[in-house]
Amino acid sequence: MTGRGYSIFDTGIGRRAIAWSPAGIIGVQLPEMREIDTRRRLYQLYPDVRQLTPPANTQAAIDGITALLRGAACDFADVTLDMAGIPGFNQRVYAYVRTIPRGETRTYAAVGIRASGAVRSVAQAIGRNPFMIIVPCHRVLEAGNYADKISANGGAISNRRLLSVEGTSRMPGKTLFDGRLPVAPPRPHP
């Protein structure tokens, strides 16, 4: 196979896109609200891809993503990723995140310890993860295990929804008392 290709495929949460090179998967795009928006984002990220029949490695990834989003267990250990152009630190983060079992989560700090990096660097690497689901960045949460964020790489699917599909049970949401919202001072009584 030569060149870089992509495929659009159906999942239980919408139509996703996946792109590949001869070396492996280069990106997975979460579904946008409309398929045209998914394609548009894919072309923004990978302007030289053409729609092709997926090779075996890519088809294995598609089958695994589809199964996982139906709630089935799957293993992406044999799916090859093309890491060309990805910084070494990010590669270490992605390698560790791929080992987090389904149904479990880790904090940015825990990943930072394993990848020899600061929490902020881990958060930046996770935010730039081009391999959504295959590198399950939705399993990496901020302190307190908050899972309310929407993917930084586009898509209308929240981490909470992905974790729920996987059967993760510990997913608290943020509350008014988490210090994220300003609290008005008490009003004096007349």
DRENLODO-237928 format. One line per field, with one value per residue: residue number from 0; x, y, z of N, C-alpha, C in turn; residue in one letter. Coordinates in steps of 0.02 Angstrom, whole numbers, plus 50000, padded with zeros to 5 digits. Atoms other than C-alpha are relative to their C-alpha. Layout:
N
semar = c(NUM;...)
n.c1 = c(X;...)
n.c2 = c(Y;...)
n.c3 = c(Z;...)
ca.c1 = c(X;...)
ca.c2 = c(Y;...)
ca.c3 = c(Z;...)
c.c1 = c(X;...)
c.c2 = c(Y;...)
c.c3 = c(Z;...)
kolmar = c(A;...)
//
This chain:
190
semar = c(0;1;2;3;4;5;6;7;8;9;10;11;12;13;14;15;16;17;18;19;20;21;22;23;24;25;26;27;28;29;30;31;32;33;34;35;36;37;38;39;40;41;42;43;44;45;46;47;48;49;50;51;52;53;54;55;56;57;58;59;60;61;62;63;64;65;66;67;68;69;70;71;72;73;74;75;76;77;78;79;80;81;82;83;84;85;86;87;88;89;90;91;92;93;94;95;96;97;98;99;100;101;102;103;104;105;106;107;108;109;110;111;112;113;114;115;116;117;118;119;120;121;122;123;124;125;126;127;128;129;130;131;132;133;134;135;136;137;138;139;140;141;142;143;144;145;146;147;148;149;150;151;152;153;154;155;156;157;158;159;160;161;162;163;164;165;166;167;168;169;170;171;172;173;174;175;176;177;178;179;180;181;182;183;184;185;186;187;188;189)
n.c1 = c(50042;49963;50038;50038;50071;50047;50064;50052;50035;50053;49993;50058;50004;49995;49952;49931;49952;49934;49951;49941;49944;49972;49970;50051;50052;49975;50049;50070;50041;50064;50054;50027;50072;50018;49944;49961;49954;49948;49956;49965;49945;49951;49961;49959;49943;49963;50025;49978;50030;50055;50043;49976;50018;49950;49957;50015;49987;50052;50064;49999;50015;50071;50039;49991;50035;50071;50017;49994;50054;50061;49993;49961;49929;49957;49929;49967;49927;49969;50011;49940;50009;49945;49981;49956;50016;50027;49944;49983;50038;50069;49998;49997;50066;50047;49983;50026;50073;50025;50000;50053;50053;50070;50035;49958;49976;49941;49998;49943;49941;49977;49969;49938;49949;49979;49969;49947;50018;50044;50072;50017;49976;50044;50064;49989;49994;50067;50039;49977;50004;50034;50022;50056;50024;49944;49965;50061;49988;50059;49988;49955;50043;49968;50007;50070;50031;50054;50003;50051;49974;50012;49936;49965;49990;50064;50047;50051;50003;49963;49963;50048;50038;49955;49987;50063;50005;49951;50019;49966;50052;49982;49995;50037;50003;49982;50055;49990;49951;49933;49958;49996;50049;49995;50053;50016;49996;50066;50032;50019;50072;50023)
n.c2 = c(49941;49937;49941;49994;50007;49994;50033;49979;50061;49992;50027;49988;49930;49958;50017;49980;50003;50025;49987;50042;49995;50067;50020;50014;49951;49933;49961;50021;49941;50011;49973;49933;50003;50019;50035;49953;49967;50050;50001;49936;50000;50049;49968;49947;50032;50043;49977;50042;50067;50014;50054;50064;50059;50006;50059;50045;49967;49950;50034;50026;49943;49984;50053;49992;49939;50014;50046;49965;49953;50039;50025;50061;49994;50008;49990;49966;50010;50017;49946;49961;49928;49963;49948;49951;49930;49993;49993;50058;50001;50019;50072;50036;49993;50042;50071;50018;49996;50061;50056;49992;50048;49979;49996;49967;49933;49974;49927;49971;50006;50069;50010;49961;50039;50055;49975;49953;49932;49961;50006;49956;50031;50056;49972;49977;50059;50030;49955;50006;50071;50010;50070;50007;50067;50047;49975;49981;49941;49989;50034;49958;49947;49954;50020;50004;50045;49967;50026;49961;49964;50020;50010;49941;50009;49999;50052;49981;50054;49984;50054;50035;50047;50054;50041;50035;50055;50051;50029;49969;49980;49942;49941;49944;49938;49941;49968;49930;49994;50019;49942;49980;49948;49948;50000;49932;49991;49998;49934;49980;50000;49932)
n.c3 = c(50000;50001;49985;49939;50013;49945;50007;49955;49980;49950;49933;49959;49980;50059;50053;49983;50055;49982;50053;49994;50046;50006;49937;49949;49989;49985;49963;49994;49989;49968;50040;49988;50003;50068;50033;50039;49953;49986;50059;50003;49950;50023;50053;49970;49967;50047;50065;50056;49999;50047;49975;50026;49961;49946;49996;49943;49936;49990;49991;49932;49957;50011;49967;49928;49978;50005;49946;49936;49993;49987;49932;49999;49985;50059;49987;50056;49992;50064;50049;50009;50006;50032;49952;50032;49984;49932;49953;49959;49938;50017;50015;49935;49970;50037;49986;49934;50000;50034;49953;49950;50017;50008;49936;49950;50018;49967;50001;50037;49958;50002;50066;49999;49964;50044;50061;49980;50021;49957;50012;50055;50062;50013;50024;50069;50043;50006;50041;50070;50019;50064;50005;49955;49985;50002;49941;49965;49959;49957;49936;49961;49973;49954;49930;49982;50050;50037;50068;50035;50057;50069;50032;50026;50072;50035;49983;49952;49952;49939;49967;49957;50041;50020;49941;49985;50048;49980;49937;49944;49953;49959;50042;49972;50039;49961;49966;49984;49947;50023;50007;50070;50012;49949;49950;49981;49928;49969;49999;49931;49986;49984)
ca.c1 = c(50000;50063;50008;49897;49714;49560;49395;49232;49142;48988;48994;48866;48906;48913;49017;49203;49352;49520;49676;49831;49999;50102;50180;50016;49871;49903;49741;49566;49432;49286;49116;49059;48875;48870;48975;49028;49107;49200;49269;49313;49414;49499;49553;49615;49727;49778;49754;49843;49734;49615;49467;49529;49488;49571;49722;49720;49798;49671;49525;49579;49573;49402;49334;49405;49337;49166;49164;49224;49090;48958;49023;49128;49305;49440;49628;49725;49897;49928;49870;50020;50028;50132;50222;50323;50330;50263;50380;50467;50380;50209;50257;50300;50134;50037;50131;50086;49905;49884;49917;49775;49646;49467;49360;49505;49569;49728;49761;49875;49993;50002;50039;50170;50261;50266;50316;50442;50351;50252;50063;50050;50155;50047;49889;49963;50011;49837;49759;49860;49823;49786;49743;49578;49513;49667;49766;49625;49657;49479;49547;49664;49574;49618;49637;49471;49435;49326;49269;49164;49277;49237;49378;49507;49524;49345;49194;49038;49077;49127;49253;49110;49012;49162;49201;49019;49019;49173;49088;49192;49094;49192;49156;49106;49052;49106;48999;48979;49098;49247;49311;49283;49135;49142;49042;48954;48987;48844;48720;48693;48523;48421)
ca.c2 = c(50000;50174;50343;50399;50354;50374;50289;50344;50211;50191;50167;50169;50353;50417;50412;50419;50441;50354;50399;50297;50296;50148;50146;50135;50236;50424;50484;50443;50575;50575;50605;50784;50828;50806;50690;50835;50917;50755;50750;50935;50915;50760;50857;51001;50881;50770;50866;50735;50584;50502;50390;50212;50035;50012;49896;49753;49855;49994;49873;49792;49965;50002;49834;49864;50042;49985;49842;49950;50080;49942;49900;49748;49721;49742;49749;49872;49804;49740;49900;49991;50180;50296;50404;50504;50685;50651;50713;50579;50631;50617;50445;50390;50458;50368;50205;50209;50262;50113;50000;50070;49930;49955;50010;50095;50274;50365;50546;50661;50656;50465;50465;50600;50491;50346;50453;50559;50722;50859;50856;51004;50914;50759;50863;50942;50772;50703;50857;50823;50636;50597;50414;50433;50269;50170;50276;50290;50466;50469;50356;50495;50618;50770;50755;50705;50589;50717;50651;50795;50861;50854;50795;50929;50856;50886;50779;50790;50642;50673;50573;50530;50448;50349;50289;50243;50138;50048;50014;50130;50162;50298;50458;50603;50764;50936;51026;51206;51169;51119;51297;51314;51431;51601;51610;51772;51846;51833;51975;52075;52057;52218)
ca.c3 = c(50000;49960;50016;50156;50166;50271;50301;50380;50483;50592;50779;50917;50949;50771;50612;50649;50536;50540;50440;50406;50321;50262;50437;50536;50603;50600;50675;50736;50728;50848;50770;50755;50756;50567;50458;50347;50500;50541;50363;50369;50529;50459;50303;50411;50506;50359;50196;50089;50133;50010;50046;50024;50078;50248;50258;50386;50528;50505;50488;50652;50733;50657;50718;50892;50905;50847;50972;51116;51082;51088;51262;51213;51274;51142;51134;51026;51074;50897;50810;50740;50760;50651;50779;50650;50705;50880;51018;51122;51283;51202;51136;51315;51378;51240;51270;51454;51425;51307;51457;51564;51572;51517;51664;51753;51755;51802;51846;51747;51896;51895;51708;51735;51860;51737;51588;51685;51656;51740;51754;51636;51505;51521;51499;51342;51270;51307;51227;51069;51061;50878;50916;51008;51082;51025;51148;51275;51337;51406;51544;51604;51717;51817;52005;52081;51933;51844;51675;51608;51471;51286;51174;51136;50961;50913;50927;51030;51142;51323;51422;51541;51400;51338;51514;51542;51383;51450;51616;51724;51882;51974;51879;51990;51909;51963;52086;52140;52283;52174;52168;51981;51993;52078;52236;52273;52444;52568;52558;52718;52799;52808)
c.c1 = c(50044;49954;49963;49926;49958;49937;49953;49961;49950;50020;49936;49992;50008;50051;50067;50042;50066;50046;50062;50052;50026;50030;49950;49948;50032;49950;49931;49960;49934;49945;49981;49924;49975;50061;50043;50051;50057;50050;50041;50059;50055;50045;50043;50063;50045;49978;50018;49969;49945;49959;50019;49970;50053;50043;49984;50010;49945;49932;49996;49983;49926;49956;50003;49962;49925;49977;50001;49941;49932;50003;50040;50073;50039;50071;50032;50076;50034;49989;50061;49982;50061;50015;50047;49977;49971;50059;50008;49960;49929;49997;50002;49932;49951;50014;49973;49924;49970;49997;49946;49943;49932;49967;50040;50020;50064;49995;50059;50064;50029;50034;50067;50056;50027;50037;50056;49986;49953;49927;49979;50022;49957;49934;50007;50006;49932;49957;50018;49996;49963;49968;49942;49974;50057;50049;49944;50009;49940;50007;50047;49960;50039;49990;49927;49961;49941;50003;49952;50024;49979;50069;50030;50009;49935;49956;49953;49993;50042;50038;49952;49962;50044;50014;49938;49991;50047;49983;50037;49948;50016;50011;49962;50000;50021;49938;50017;50056;50071;50045;50006;49952;50008;49940;49989;50005;49930;49972;49981;49924;49979;49979)
c.c2 = c(50062;50057;49996;49999;50014;49961;50030;49937;50015;49969;50015;50072;50047;49976;50030;49996;49973;50011;49959;50017;49929;49973;49983;50056;50068;50042;49968;50062;49980;50029;50071;49993;49978;49968;50048;50036;49952;49998;50065;50002;49951;50031;50057;49970;49962;50017;49955;49930;49994;49943;49936;49943;49991;49937;49961;50033;50050;49967;49970;50056;50018;49949;50007;50061;49988;49955;50035;50048;49967;49971;49936;50015;49992;50018;50031;49990;49986;50053;50044;50074;50030;50059;50052;50071;50011;50003;49938;49996;49978;49925;49959;50003;49952;49926;49979;49999;49938;49940;50005;49954;50034;50000;50034;50069;50014;50076;50023;49992;49929;49985;50036;49964;49945;50023;50050;50071;50033;49991;50043;49971;49940;50025;50025;49942;49968;50043;49996;49929;49992;49931;49984;49928;49949;50017;50031;50059;50017;49966;50040;50062;50047;49975;50003;49955;50031;49979;50040;50033;49970;49995;50065;49996;49998;49942;50022;49948;50018;49939;49958;49947;49941;49953;49960;49941;49943;49969;50027;50028;50063;50062;50059;50059;50058;50029;50073;50009;49981;50059;50025;50058;50054;49997;50072;50007;50003;50071;50017;50000;50072;50008)
c.c3 = c(50000;50018;50067;49983;50061;49985;50052;50018;50055;50066;50037;50022;49940;49950;50016;49938;50028;49940;50014;49948;49990;50065;50055;50004;50015;50038;50001;50018;50032;49956;50021;49997;49931;49967;49960;50044;50020;49943;49996;50049;49979;49946;50025;50030;49950;49928;49941;49999;49947;50029;49964;50041;50054;49993;50064;50068;50016;50011;50070;50050;49995;50037;50076;50027;50000;50056;50067;50010;50005;50071;50006;50018;49935;50020;49939;50001;49933;49946;49998;49990;49965;50044;49969;50017;50069;50049;50044;50065;49987;49984;50064;50035;49966;50012;50068;50001;49965;50047;50053;49981;49993;50069;50054;49974;50037;49999;49958;50041;49998;49934;49997;50035;49956;49938;50013;49976;50049;49979;49940;49933;49980;49971;49928;49952;49989;49954;49926;49974;49934;49994;50047;50001;49998;50056;50042;50049;50044;50068;50045;50020;50044;50072;50020;49953;49964;49927;49957;49936;49934;49968;49974;49925;49961;50019;50055;50056;50061;50026;50043;49960;49979;50059;50020;49954;50020;50067;50060;50048;50039;49958;50030;49953;50045;50032;50012;50050;49979;49987;49929;49984;50053;50047;50022;50075;50030;49999;50072;50007;50017;50071)
kolmar = c(M;T;G;R;G;Y;S;I;F;D;T;G;I;G;R;R;A;I;A;W;S;P;A;G;I;I;G;V;Q;L;P;E;M;R;E;I;D;T;R;R;R;L;Y;Q;L;Y;P;D;V;R;Q;L;T;P;P;A;N;T;Q;A;A;I;D;G;I;T;A;L;L;R;G;A;A;C;D;F;A;D;V;T;L;D;M;A;G;I;P;G;F;N;Q;R;V;Y;A;Y;V;R;T;I;P;R;G;E;T;R;T;Y;A;A;V;G;I;R;A;S;G;A;V;R;S;V;A;Q;A;I;G;R;N;P;F;M;I;I;V;P;C;H;R;V;L;E;A;G;N;Y;A;D;K;I;S;A;N;G;G;A;I;S;N;R;R;L;L;S;V;E;G;T;S;R;M;P;G;K;T;L;F;D;G;R;L;P;V;A;P;P;R;P;H;P)
//
